[in-house]
Amino acid sequence: MRSFLVLFSFLIILLPGSVMAEGKGAKTMVKDIHWLGHDTFKIVGEKVIYTDPFKIKKRDTADIILITHEHSDHCSPDDVKMIQGPETVIVATADCAKKLTGKIKIVKPGDKITVEGIAIEVVPSYNTNKQFHTKDRGWVGYIFTVKGQRVYLAGDTDYIPEMKTFHADIALLPVSGTYVMTAEEAIQAALDIKPKIAIPMHYASIVGSLDDAKKFAKGLKNKIEVVILKEE
């Protein structure tokens, strides 16, 4: 009985600390996430991961490149070459793969793969009230784990029902409207996903402005922490 009480007391002490450590993990991870504009991020962890490379300013070598769909501002062969080395693995949909060369893993919504030790879940990404990214095209977002944190890259998507099933510590969400979610819709998406940190994207490039990111942050105040990254 005494052993049980000691163990129970230990768990009471341990659990709050574990929850706090989990939250701190997401906050610490943010410093390793670099926004390069639009939907392009460089994420540095166990591997160097780039997402939807577009208008890359300087050469680099990615371990993994994640591409969500074949529109030229997301699947840009010239930008891919700027960060592609001999061992770089590109994860992309079949229509993107036709434009690219090198080590390519073709994926579709629902796939779960591991690349260079990085667990990657492939999730749907589509429009519900416009025709730019229709569901039948099979375009995607990704949830991938870096430094123990689940990072969700939404891709070009509206607020979709599947988001209620997504589990992520950090969510990278489009906010500009026109081709993707508006800031208001992105707020609803974040409330469904419940990340520890939400980071707005897809603004101040082709469409949208910093005001969209600020509106997103204001709508989630005291609900979900929003970090607006400075473009690098």
C-alpha positions in Angstrom: 0.0 0.0 0.0 2.8 2.4 0.9 4.5 1.7 -2.4 1.3 2.5 -4.3 0.9 5.8 -2.4 4.5 6.7 -3.2 4.0 5.9 -6.9 0.7 7.8 -7.0 2.3 10.9 -5.4 5.1 10.7 -7.9 2.7 10.7 -10.8 0.8 13.7 -9.4 4.1 15.6 -9.3 5.3 14.3 -12.7 2.2 14.9 -14.8 1.9 18.7 -14.6 5.6 19.0 -15.4 5.2 16.7 -18.4 2.4 18.9 -19.8 4.5 22.0 -19.2 7.5 20.4 -21.0 5.2 19.5 -23.9 4.1 23.1 -24.3 7.7 24.4 -24.0 8.7 22.0 -26.7 6.5 23.7 -29.2 7.7 27.2 -28.2 11.3 26.1 -28.4 10.7 24.6 -31.8 9.5 27.9 -33.3 13.1 29.2 -33.4 13.9 26.4 -35.8 11.1 27.4 -38.2 12.1 30.0 -40.7 9.4 31.6 -43.0 10.8 32.4 -46.4 7.6 33.8 -47.7 4.3 32.5 -49.1 4.1 28.7 -48.1 7.9 28.3 -48.0 9.4 27.3 -44.6 12.8 26.0 -43.7 12.5 23.8 -40.6 15.7 22.6 -38.9 15.6 19.6 -36.7 17.0 16.1 -37.0 16.9 16.9 -40.8 16.6 20.1 -42.8 13.1 20.2 -44.3 11.8 22.7 -46.8 8.1 23.2 -47.8 6.8 24.3 -51.1 10.0 26.1 -52.2 9.2 29.3 -54.1 11.3 32.4 -54.8 14.3 30.9 -52.9 16.9 33.6 -52.3 20.0 31.5 -51.7 21.3 28.1 -52.3 21.1 25.4 -49.6 20.8 21.7 -49.3 17.6 20.2 -48.0 17.3 16.7 -46.6 13.6 16.6 -47.4 11.4 18.8 -49.6 7.6 18.6 -49.0 5.4 19.8 -51.9 1.7 20.1 -51.5 0.4 20.5 -55.1 1.5 21.3 -58.6 0.7 25.0 -58.9 3.8 26.9 -59.9 4.0 28.9 -56.6 4.3 25.6 -54.7 5.9 23.2 -57.2 8.6 25.3 -58.8 11.4 23.1 -60.4 13.8 26.0 -60.5 13.4 26.7 -56.8 13.6 23.0 -56.0 17.0 22.9 -57.7 18.2 25.8 -55.5 18.0 23.5 -52.5 18.3 20.1 -54.0 21.4 17.9 -53.3 22.1 14.3 -54.6 20.5 12.8 -51.5 17.6 15.2 -51.1 14.2 13.3 -51.0 11.2 15.1 -52.5 7.8 14.1 -51.2 5.1 15.2 -53.6 1.9 14.3 -55.4 2.0 12.4 -58.7 1.4 15.5 -60.8 4.3 17.3 -59.2 6.6 14.4 -59.7 6.2 14.7 -63.5 7.9 18.1 -63.3 10.8 17.1 -61.0 13.9 14.9 -61.0 15.9 13.1 -58.3 14.7 11.0 -55.4 11.0 11.4 -55.3 8.3 9.7 -53.1 4.9 10.0 -54.6 2.1 10.4 -52.0 -1.7 10.8 -51.8 -4.1 11.8 -48.9 -4.1 9.1 -46.2 -0.5 7.9 -46.7 1.9 7.5 -43.8 5.5 7.3 -44.6 8.9 7.7 -43.0 11.7 9.6 -44.8 15.2 9.9 -43.4 13.8 9.0 -40.0 11.0 11.7 -40.2 7.5 10.4 -39.7 5.1 12.0 -42.3 1.3 11.8 -42.5 -0.3 12.9 -45.7 -3.6 14.7 -45.2 -6.2 16.2 -47.6 -6.0 19.8 -48.7 -8.8 21.3 -50.9 -11.3 24.1 -51.5 -14.9 23.8 -50.4 -16.3 27.0 -51.9 -14.1 27.7 -54.9 -12.5 25.7 -57.7 -8.8 26.4 -57.5 -7.9 23.3 -55.5 -10.7 20.7 -55.9 -10.8 17.6 -53.8 -10.7 15.2 -56.7 -7.1 16.4 -57.6 -5.8 14.6 -54.5 -3.6 17.5 -53.3 -2.2 17.4 -49.9 -1.0 18.8 -46.6 1.5 17.2 -44.3 1.8 16.4 -40.6 5.4 15.6 -39.8 7.3 15.1 -36.6 10.4 17.2 -35.8 12.1 17.1 -32.4 9.1 15.4 -31.0 6.7 18.1 -32.2 4.0 17.4 -34.8 4.0 20.1 -37.4 1.0 20.6 -39.7 1.6 22.2 -43.1 -1.9 22.9 -44.5 -1.1 23.6 -48.1 -3.6 25.5 -50.2 -6.8 24.6 -48.4 -10.1 25.9 -47.1 -11.5 25.1 -43.6 -12.4 21.4 -44.2 -14.1 18.8 -41.9 -11.1 16.6 -41.7 -9.3 19.2 -39.6 -11.3 18.0 -36.6 -9.2 14.8 -36.8 -5.8 16.4 -37.2 -3.5 16.4 -34.2 -0.6 18.9 -34.3 1.6 20.9 -31.9 2.3 23.6 -34.5 0.0 24.5 -37.3 1.1 26.4 -40.4 -2.2 27.8 -41.8 -3.0 30.0 -44.9 -4.9 33.1 -44.0 -5.2 35.3 -47.2 -8.5 34.2 -48.6 -9.1 34.3 -52.5 -7.4 30.9 -53.1 -7.4 29.5 -49.6 -9.0 30.1 -46.2 -9.7 33.7 -45.0 -8.3 34.7 -41.6 -11.7 34.1 -40.1 -11.9 30.6 -41.5 -8.3 29.9 -40.4 -9.3 30.8 -36.9 -12.0 28.1 -37.0 -9.5 25.7 -38.4 -7.1 26.4 -35.6 -9.8 25.9 -33.0 -10.6 22.5 -34.5 -6.9 21.4 -34.6 -6.0 22.9 -31.2 -2.2 23.3 -31.8 -0.1 24.8 -29.1 1.1 27.3 -31.6 -0.4 28.5 -34.9 1.7 30.3 -37.5 0.0 32.1 -40.4 1.2 31.8 -44.0 0.1 32.4 -47.6 0.0 36.2 -47.4 2.1 39.2 -48.4 3.2 37.5 -51.6 0.6 36.8 -54.3 -2.5 37.7 -52.3 -3.1 38.9 -48.8 -1.2 41.1 -46.4 0.2 41.3 -42.9 -3.3 42.5 -41.8 -4.6 39.1 -42.5 -2.0 37.6 -40.2 -2.8 40.1 -37.5 -6.6 39.5 -37.8 -5.9 35.8 -37.4 -3.8 36.4 -34.3 -6.4 38.8 -32.8 -9.2 36.2 -33.3 -7.2 33.5 -31.4 -6.1 35.8 -28.5 -6.3 34.0 -25.2 -7.3 30.8 -27.0 -4.3 29.6 -29.1 -0.8 31.3 -29.2 -0.1 32.8 -32.6 3.4 33.5 -33.8 3.7 35.8 -36.8 7.1 35.1 -38.2 9.2 37.7 -40.0 10.0 36.8 -43.6 13.6 35.8 -44.0 
